[in-house]
Each structure stands twice: as C-alpha cells, then as structure tokens.
Amino acid sequence: MRLPLVGTQGKFTFRLLAVALVGQAVVLSFFALVVRALAIADGRSDGGRLLWVGLGLAVLAVVAAGLMRGPLGLPLGWLVQVLTWASAVLVPAMVGVAVVFTGLWVLLLVQGTKVDALDARRASEAAPAAD
C-alpha cells in the first residue's frame, strides 16, 4: 500500500489525522518556548525569532488539522511532519518528537484508510439488502 501524499481522505481518516496534528501543535508550542529559552541561555539575540518560527509551525499544524477534510489538509500535514524533522537542527531532542508524531501520522493514515474502506464495503453490502 502506498501512502497518499495528496487527496481527500475518508471521514474516519481525516478525523484521526486532525487529532494527531492538534496534539503535535501542542508539543510544537512547547518546542517554541524551549528553543527561545535555549537561545537566551546561550546569549544569542535570535530567541524571539526562533519563538515565532516555532509558533508558526504549531499554527501550521492547527491549520492543517482544520483543512484535513479537504484536498489541502493532507499535503499540509506532510509538510508539518517534514518541518518537525527539520526543527531537530535547532533542538536535537526534536528527533524524538518527530519519530513519535511521524510514526503516529503514518499509522493513523494506514489504519484510518482501512477503516474507511471497511465502512464503505459494509455500507455497499447493506444497501442492496434494504431494497
């Protein structure tokens, strides 16, 4: 089975993915605070910029969750996953966050698609019996 990168997902799948992205947004918000604090502790002056970049990533995750029902949600969700991996350049501990949330993203995408297919099959089997 190939993982979809674009397109509209079934009802169960898009709900699962949206919940995962909202959870990821919460963690990314904390990441933004940590990266700002680390910059201040190192005596760097870019702490504010890093805070806004991290919060922007968290907002992108929430926007992607909100758009998950349509065709833009899935590509934005993948973009959030890629940018979460890229954030490990700033805070190496983000590798752990990226592993967890990308793993969860893939798992929910695969399992949600299976549930949506099963639901569609059951609905099509029940429709002729109702005639």
TAFEN-V33266 format. One record per run of one state. SS is the DSSP state (H for helix, E for strand, C for the rest). FROM is the first residue (numbers start at 1). TO is the last residue. If there is no record, write none. Layout:
# TAFEN-V33266
ss=SS from=FROM to=TO
ss=SS from=FROM to=TO
This chain:
# TAFEN-V33266
ss=C from=1 to=10
ss=H from=11 to=41
ss=C from=42 to=46
ss=H from=47 to=66
ss=C from=67 to=70
ss=H from=71 to=89
ss=C from=90 to=93
ss=H from=94 to=130
ss=C from=131 to=131
